[in-house]
């Protein structure tokens, strides 16, 4: 299993203002579902930050997202380790398969793969 990208997630009601702020650093909007917006570097598209008002289908907002090439293997590894699964593995309508797990620091990590 390999990691494809890691994205910090910022919980905020100021999506438009955040887009303007991070735009000053050269990031551009690459995804916007109304409740989550992702900004990326045009020259290095995996360099990203997401800003969200809350999570549409999960009970909590994650602190970061880690995209992996095999989310089912990642889920199995986390379950086998005894890690706290905060949100179960499921397919989402926007084309990802994901779960949330709590890291040793108490941070909630959204582990995902694109379908």
MARKE-639774 format. One record per residue: x, y, z of N, C-alpha, C in turn; residue number from 1. Coordinates in Angstrom, 2 decimals, padded with zeros to 5 digits. Layout:
// MARKE-639774
PT / X / Y / Z / X / Y / Z / X / Y / Z / NUM $
...
END
This chain:
// MARKE-639774
PT / 000.85 / -001.18 / 000.00 / 000.00 / 000.00 / 000.00 / 000.89 / 001.23 / 000.00 / 1 $
PT / 000.50 / 002.24 / -000.76 / 001.28 / 003.48 / -000.78 / 000.36 / 004.69 / -000.64 / 2 $
PT / 000.94 / 005.77 / -000.12 / 000.22 / 007.02 / 000.08 / 000.35 / 007.85 / -001.20 / 3 $
PT / -000.76 / 008.39 / -001.65 / -000.77 / 009.24 / -002.85 / -000.70 / 010.72 / -002.51 / 4 $
PT / -001.34 / 011.12 / -001.40 / -001.31 / 012.53 / -000.99 / -001.82 / 012.64 / 000.44 / 5 $
PT / -001.43 / 013.71 / 001.10 / -001.92 / 014.04 / 002.44 / -002.42 / 015.48 / 002.39 / 6 $
PT / -003.65 / 015.69 / 002.85 / -004.28 / 017.00 / 002.76 / -004.77 / 017.44 / 004.14 / 7 $
PT / -004.31 / 018.59 / 004.63 / -004.88 / 019.10 / 005.88 / -006.30 / 019.59 / 005.63 / 8 $
PT / -007.18 / 019.36 / 006.59 / -008.58 / 019.80 / 006.51 / -008.82 / 020.87 / 007.56 / 9 $
PT / -009.33 / 022.01 / 007.12 / -009.61 / 023.13 / 008.01 / -011.12 / 023.28 / 008.13 / 10 $
PT / -011.65 / 023.17 / 009.35 / -013.08 / 023.39 / 009.56 / -013.33 / 024.89 / 009.66 / 11 $
PT / -014.23 / 025.41 / 008.83 / -014.47 / 026.84 / 008.77 / -015.79 / 027.14 / 008.09 / 12 $
PT / -016.39 / 028.25 / 008.44 / -017.57 / 028.75 / 007.74 / -017.17 / 029.75 / 006.66 / 13 $
PT / -015.87 / 030.06 / 006.55 / -015.38 / 031.09 / 005.64 / -014.73 / 030.48 / 004.40 / 14 $
PT / -015.50 / 029.71 / 003.62 / -014.93 / 029.06 / 002.44 / -014.45 / 030.08 / 001.40 / 15 $
PT / -015.29 / 031.04 / 001.07 / -014.92 / 032.03 / 000.06 / -013.70 / 032.84 / 000.48 / 16 $
PT / -013.71 / 033.28 / 001.73 / -012.56 / 034.06 / 002.23 / -011.29 / 033.21 / 002.24 / 17 $
PT / -011.43 / 031.93 / 002.56 / -010.28 / 031.03 / 002.56 / -009.73 / 030.85 / 001.16 / 18 $
PT / -010.62 / 030.73 / 000.17 / -010.18 / 030.61 / -001.22 / -009.39 / 031.84 / -001.64 / 19 $
PT / -009.87 / 033.01 / -001.24 / -009.15 / 034.25 / -001.55 / -007.80 / 034.30 / -000.86 / 20 $
PT / -007.76 / 033.94 / 000.43 / -006.53 / 033.97 / 001.20 / -005.49 / 033.03 / 000.61 / 21 $
PT / -005.86 / 031.75 / 000.43 / -004.90 / 030.77 / -000.09 / -004.59 / 031.01 / -001.56 / 22 $
PT / -005.49 / 031.72 / -002.25 / -005.21 / 032.13 / -003.63 / -004.03 / 033.08 / -003.70 / 23 $
PT / -003.85 / 033.89 / -002.65 / -002.69 / 034.79 / -002.61 / -001.37 / 034.02 / -002.59 / 24 $
PT / -001.44 / 032.76 / -002.15 / -000.24 / 031.90 / -002.12 / -000.14 / 031.04 / -003.37 / 25 $
PT / -001.07 / 031.23 / -004.31 / -001.01 / 030.51 / -005.57 / -001.88 / 029.27 / -005.66 / 26 $
PT / -002.68 / 028.99 / -004.63 / -003.55 / 027.81 / -004.70 / -004.84 / 028.17 / -005.43 / 27 $
PT / -005.36 / 027.20 / -006.18 / -006.58 / 027.40 / -006.95 / -007.60 / 026.33 / -006.59 / 28 $
PT / -008.89 / 026.71 / -006.66 / -009.96 / 025.77 / -006.36 / -009.98 / 024.64 / -007.39 / 29 $
PT / -009.96 / 023.40 / -006.90 / -010.03 / 022.24 / -007.78 / -011.26 / 021.39 / -007.51 / 30 $
PT / -011.93 / 021.63 / -006.38 / -013.15 / 020.90 / -006.05 / -013.96 / 021.75 / -005.09 / 31 $
PT / -015.29 / 021.75 / -005.30 / -016.16 / 022.47 / -004.37 / -017.52 / 021.78 / -004.37 / 32 $
PT / -017.85 / 021.15 / -003.24 / -019.14 / 020.49 / -003.08 / -020.10 / 021.32 / -002.23 / 33 $
PT / -019.73 / 022.56 / -001.96 / -020.58 / 023.42 / -001.11 / -020.22 / 023.32 / 000.35 / 34 $
PT / -019.94 / 022.12 / 000.85 / -019.58 / 021.93 / 002.25 / -018.08 / 021.66 / 002.41 / 35 $
PT / -017.43 / 021.31 / 001.31 / -015.97 / 021.13 / 001.29 / -015.42 / 021.69 / -000.01 / 36 $
PT / -014.31 / 022.40 / 000.12 / -013.63 / 022.98 / -001.03 / -012.15 / 022.60 / -000.92 / 37 $
PT / -011.59 / 022.14 / -002.02 / -010.17 / 021.81 / -002.04 / -009.44 / 022.78 / -002.96 / 38 $
PT / -008.32 / 023.29 / -002.47 / -007.46 / 024.20 / -003.21 / -006.14 / 023.48 / -003.46 / 39 $
PT / -005.58 / 023.67 / -004.66 / -004.34 / 022.98 / -005.01 / -003.39 / 023.90 / -005.76 / 40 $
PT / -002.14 / 023.49 / -005.76 / -001.11 / 024.19 / -006.52 / -001.20 / 023.77 / -007.99 / 41 $
PT / -001.30 / 024.72 / -008.92 / -001.35 / 024.35 / -010.33 / -000.08 / 023.62 / -010.81 / 42 $
PT / 001.05 / 023.94 / -010.20 / 002.31 / 023.32 / -010.63 / 002.59 / 021.99 / -009.94 / 43 $
PT / 001.95 / 021.73 / -008.82 / 002.10 / 020.47 / -008.09 / 000.73 / 020.08 / -007.55 / 44 $
PT / -000.13 / 019.48 / -008.38 / -001.54 / 019.27 / -008.02 / -001.82 / 018.47 / -006.75 / 45 $
PT / -000.87 / 017.70 / -006.27 / -001.11 / 016.95 / -005.02 / -000.81 / 017.80 / -003.78 / 46 $
PT / -000.32 / 019.01 / -003.97 / -000.13 / 019.95 / -002.86 / -001.47 / 020.64 / -002.66 / 47 $
PT / -002.19 / 020.28 / -001.58 / -003.56 / 020.72 / -001.40 / -003.88 / 021.08 / 000.04 / 48 $
PT / -004.95 / 021.84 / 000.19 / -005.57 / 022.10 / 001.48 / -007.08 / 022.09 / 001.24 / 49 $
PT / -007.83 / 021.52 / 002.18 / -009.29 / 021.52 / 002.08 / -009.86 / 022.36 / 003.21 / 50 $
PT / -010.94 / 023.07 / 002.91 / -011.66 / 023.87 / 003.88 / -013.10 / 023.37 / 003.85 / 51 $
PT / -013.65 / 023.07 / 005.03 / -015.01 / 022.52 / 005.06 / -015.83 / 023.07 / 006.21 / 52 $
PT / -017.12 / 023.16 / 005.98 / -018.03 / 023.62 / 007.03 / -018.34 / 022.49 / 008.00 / 53 $
PT / -018.22 / 021.28 / 007.56 / -018.49 / 020.07 / 008.34 / -018.54 / 018.93 / 007.34 / 54 $
PT / -018.61 / 017.71 / 007.80 / -018.62 / 016.58 / 006.88 / -020.06 / 016.18 / 006.58 / 55 $
PT / -020.37 / 015.99 / 005.32 / -021.73 / 015.70 / 004.88 / -022.25 / 014.34 / 005.37 / 56 $
PT / -021.37 / 013.33 / 005.43 / -021.85 / 011.98 / 005.74 / -021.18 / 011.34 / 006.95 / 57 $
PT / -020.33 / 012.06 / 007.64 / -019.63 / 011.49 / 008.79 / -020.02 / 012.26 / 010.06 / 58 $
PT / -019.87 / 011.62 / 011.22 / -020.29 / 012.25 / 012.48 / -019.35 / 013.34 / 012.98 / 59 $
PT / -018.13 / 013.40 / 012.45 / -017.14 / 014.40 / 012.87 / -016.43 / 014.92 / 011.63 / 60 $
PT / -015.72 / 016.02 / 011.79 / -014.89 / 016.57 / 010.73 / -013.47 / 016.06 / 010.95 / 61 $
PT / -012.86 / 015.53 / 009.90 / -011.50 / 015.00 / 010.03 / -010.48 / 016.13 / 010.03 / 62 $
PT / -009.35 / 015.86 / 010.66 / -008.25 / 016.83 / 010.73 / -007.37 / 016.79 / 009.49 / 63 $
PT / -007.32 / 015.64 / 008.85 / -006.54 / 015.49 / 007.62 / -007.09 / 014.34 / 006.81 / 64 $
PT / -006.76 / 014.35 / 005.53 / -007.13 / 013.25 / 004.64 / -005.85 / 012.64 / 004.09 / 65 $
PT / -005.82 / 011.32 / 004.06 / -004.69 / 010.59 / 003.46 / -005.26 / 009.68 / 002.39 / 66 $
PT / -004.88 / 009.96 / 001.14 / -005.30 / 009.11 / 000.03 / -004.30 / 007.99 / -000.15 / 67 $
PT / -004.80 / 006.76 / -000.19 / -003.95 / 005.59 / -000.38 / -004.38 / 004.85 / -001.64 / 68 $
PT / -003.51 / 003.99 / -002.13 / -003.84 / 003.25 / -003.35 / -004.73 / 002.04 / -003.07 / 69 $
PT / -004.86 / 001.59 / -001.81 / -005.71 / 000.45 / -001.47 / -006.38 / 000.72 / -000.12 / 70 $
PT / -007.53 / 001.38 / -000.17 / -008.22 / 001.77 / 001.06 / -008.73 / 000.55 / 001.83 / 71 $
PT / -009.07 / -000.52 / 001.14 / -009.54 / -001.72 / 001.84 / -008.41 / -002.35 / 002.66 / 72 $
PT / -007.20 / -002.36 / 002.11 / -006.05 / -002.87 / 002.86 / -005.73 / -001.97 / 004.05 / 73 $
PT / -005.86 / -000.67 / 003.87 / -005.62 / 000.27 / 004.97 / -006.64 / 000.05 / 006.08 / 74 $
PT / -007.89 / -000.15 / 005.71 / -008.95 / -000.39 / 006.69 / -008.68 / -001.68 / 007.47 / 75 $
PT / -008.30 / -002.72 / 006.76 / -008.00 / -004.00 / 007.41 / -006.83 / -003.84 / 008.38 / 76 $
PT / -005.80 / -003.12 / 007.96 / -004.63 / -002.92 / 008.81 / -005.00 / -002.15 / 010.08 / 77 $
PT / -005.83 / -001.11 / 009.95 / -006.24 / -000.33 / 011.11 / -007.12 / -001.16 / 012.04 / 78 $
PT / -008.04 / -001.92 / 011.48 / -008.90 / -002.79 / 012.31 / -008.06 / -003.83 / 013.04 / 79 $
PT / -007.14 / -004.47 / 012.33 / -006.28 / -005.49 / 012.94 / -005.41 / -004.92 / 014.05 / 80 $
PT / -005.04 / -003.64 / 013.93 / -004.17 / -003.02 / 014.93 / -004.93 / -002.62 / 016.18 / 81 $
PT / -006.25 / -002.60 / 016.10 / -007.06 / -002.16 / 017.24 / -007.29 / -000.67 / 017.28 / 82 $
PT / -006.90 / 000.05 / 016.23 / -007.11 / 001.50 / 016.18 / -008.60 / 001.81 / 016.24 / 83 $
PT / -008.93 / 002.97 / 016.79 / -010.33 / 003.37 / 016.90 / -010.86 / 003.83 / 015.55 / 84 $
PT / -011.82 / 003.09 / 015.02 / -012.49 / 003.48 / 013.79 / -013.61 / 004.44 / 014.18 / 85 $
PT / -013.52 / 005.67 / 013.70 / -014.47 / 006.72 / 014.05 / -015.67 / 006.70 / 013.11 / 86 $
PT / -015.43 / 006.31 / 011.87 / -016.47 / 006.27 / 010.83 / -016.14 / 005.07 / 009.94 / 87 $
PT / -017.09 / 004.15 / 009.75 / -016.78 / 002.90 / 009.03 / -016.49 / 003.10 / 007.54 / 88 $
PT / -015.86 / 002.11 / 006.97 / -015.54 / 002.11 / 005.54 / -016.84 / 002.15 / 004.73 / 89 $
PT / -016.90 / 003.09 / 003.81 / -018.09 / 003.18 / 002.96 / -017.77 / 003.92 / 001.67 / 90 $
PT / -018.59 / 003.65 / 000.65 / -018.49 / 004.35 / -000.63 / -019.32 / 005.63 / -000.53 / 91 $
PT / -018.74 / 006.72 / -001.04 / -019.43 / 008.01 / -001.02 / -019.89 / 008.37 / -002.43 / 92 $
PT / -020.97 / 009.16 / -002.51 / -021.57 / 009.52 / -003.78 / -020.64 / 010.34 / -004.68 / 93 $
PT / -019.60 / 010.98 / -004.11 / -018.70 / 011.81 / -004.90 / -017.48 / 011.03 / -005.41 / 94 $
PT / -017.53 / 009.69 / -005.31 / -016.53 / 008.87 / -005.98 / -015.37 / 008.39 / -005.14 / 95 $
PT / -015.46 / 008.49 / -003.83 / -014.39 / 007.96 / -002.98 / -014.93 / 006.85 / -002.08 / 96 $
PT / -014.03 / 006.01 / -001.65 / -014.29 / 005.00 / -000.63 / -013.44 / 005.41 / 000.54 / 97 $
PT / -014.01 / 005.50 / 001.75 / -013.24 / 006.07 / 002.86 / -013.71 / 005.56 / 004.21 / 98 $
PT / -012.84 / 005.81 / 005.21 / -013.16 / 005.59 / 006.62 / -012.39 / 006.61 / 007.42 / 99 $
PT / -012.81 / 006.82 / 008.68 / -012.11 / 007.71 / 009.59 / -011.52 / 006.86 / 010.71 / 100 $
PT / -010.30 / 007.21 / 011.11 / -009.63 / 006.53 / 012.21 / -008.97 / 007.59 / 013.10 / 101 $
PT / -008.90 / 007.32 / 014.40 / -008.26 / 008.26 / 015.32 / -006.80 / 007.88 / 015.49 / 102 $
PT / -005.89 / 008.85 / 015.33 / -004.46 / 008.57 / 015.51 / -004.09 / 008.64 / 016.98 / 103 $
PT / -002.86 / 008.28 / 017.36 / -002.47 / 008.27 / 018.78 / -002.52 / 009.65 / 019.45 / 104 $
PT / -002.59 / 010.73 / 018.65 / -002.66 / 012.08 / 019.19 / -004.09 / 012.58 / 019.34 / 105 $
PT / -005.05 / 011.73 / 019.00 / -006.45 / 012.11 / 019.09 / -007.00 / 012.75 / 017.83 / 106 $
PT / -006.17 / 012.90 / 016.81 / -006.59 / 013.49 / 015.55 / -007.39 / 012.50 / 014.72 / 107 $
PT / -008.41 / 012.98 / 014.03 / -009.23 / 012.12 / 013.18 / -008.69 / 012.20 / 011.75 / 108 $
PT / -008.37 / 011.03 / 011.21 / -007.79 / 010.93 / 009.87 / -008.81 / 010.29 / 008.93 / 109 $
PT / -009.09 / 010.97 / 007.84 / -009.95 / 010.47 / 006.77 / -009.05 / 009.71 / 005.80 / 110 $
PT / -009.16 / 008.39 / 005.75 / -008.35 / 007.56 / 004.86 / -009.23 / 007.21 / 003.68 / 111 $
PT / -008.78 / 007.53 / 002.47 / -009.63 / 007.37 / 001.30 / -008.89 / 006.85 / 000.09 / 112 $
PT / -009.68 / 006.37 / -000.83 / -009.20 / 005.99 / -002.16 / -010.27 / 006.37 / -003.15 / 113 $
PT / -009.86 / 006.77 / -004.34 / -010.82 / 007.08 / -005.39 / -011.26 / 005.80 / -006.08 / 114 $
PT / -012.56 / 005.71 / -006.36 / -013.07 / 004.52 / -007.05 / -012.92 / 004.67 / -008.53 / 115 $
END
